[in-house]
Amino acid sequence: MKNKTQHSISTKAIHGTKFGPRRGPVTTPIYQTSNFRFEDSGDAIRYANGDESVYIYTRYKNPTIEETESKLAAIANTERAILFASGMAAITTTIHTFVTAGGEMLALKSLYGGTYRYFRDNLSEMGIGVKYFSNNLSDLANQITSKTKLVYFESPTNPTLSMVDIESLVKVVRAREKKLKSKIIIVIDNTFATFLNQNPLSLGVDLVMESATKFLGGHSDLLAGALFGKSSLISKVKLKSKYFGGTADPFMAFLLGRSLATFELRVSRCNSNALIIATELSKHKMINKVVYPFLPSHPDYKIAKKQMSGGGGVVTIEVKGGVKNAIKFVDSLNVAINAMSLGGVETLVSIPVYSTHVNLSQKELDEHEVTPGMVRISIGVENIDDLLKDFTDSLNKLK
């Protein structure tokens, strides 16, 4: 069997780490069971003595789930990956593994609204403090104290597509960590980029989270979250997940494993479609602004080109006329679908003030740089001419 690092992402997404002749099914069976029978009580005794190879209960481990996790780890070129029931389950379990009452964490100001609301509304109730830093990192170092246990950020951000210089962030945190003589876990939400376009682990990040509902799953038919990193850290999160309960189920793992076979094909097509869409829409008179990491007009273009191999499948636009025209634009589309998610083979559009960042105050919207006329477009794999016509026809109806 060849070493997993010798194969490309597209090959590892299909085969994981298992190469060469062997007997067995081509497709991993779905072990659709809640628990596993023992040959005798010796199995139970082995488990009680710490033998983690014993299958006892699917919330703890399951062969179908483990197979998909091994493929995910291979894609990320890391030691281990674990699956969760959703991206939020991955985020919350990770946070509470490393930050406890009395501790604090730092988070990027611009975040997915669901993540931000969890940090704002729930962590304080549990005695965990949260401080926020800007994506230019100017205020990061002076906010790190001996209480800081974790730094959390996104890049690109949802939905504004701001970039964080990952290497610079890691350098700042490690310098403070060394001075304070305390370990700080660095976590990134890599959902928008995916490992095809960006590998934060190679840039010094400790743990990478992705909502596998999105580009990893890619077909809008499952909910899942994934966490990637060294076994020493993943094992701690895995232990916590058993008791938090937001673990994966076998059928979801099967669907995700099947989706991974086309991961590289899908995301590459999303990348190419998105760049064309971003370039063409930036010329339309009814658009104030088009934001896409690989457009030279993006304020963080140099950062994006430095740490990403592709610009991703999300384009954010700001329509002239505010939210009224944003609604008219979205409702006039025929190919693109008005739905609150992203990363599927179909093109999806949503208005952040009514979706990801709903019910935030004007001050919070300003801090997140979310405007009323903003529309987030998750580019799918449809024919590019069909997409361009759909967007252009809809924009032409605006006044």
PyMOL commands that set and color helices and strands:
alter all, ss='L'
color gray80, all
select helices_A, chain A and resi 4-6+9-15+41-48+63-76+87-98+113-126+141-143+166-180+194-197+200-203+231-244+250-260+263-281+301-307+322-331+352-354+362-367+384-395
alter helices_A, ss='H'
color red, helices_A
select strands_A, chain A and resi 80-84+104-108+129-133+148-154+185-189+207-211+225-229+287-291+314-319+337-338+348-350+374-378
alter strands_A, ss='S'
color yellow, strands_A
deselect
rebuild
show_as cartoon
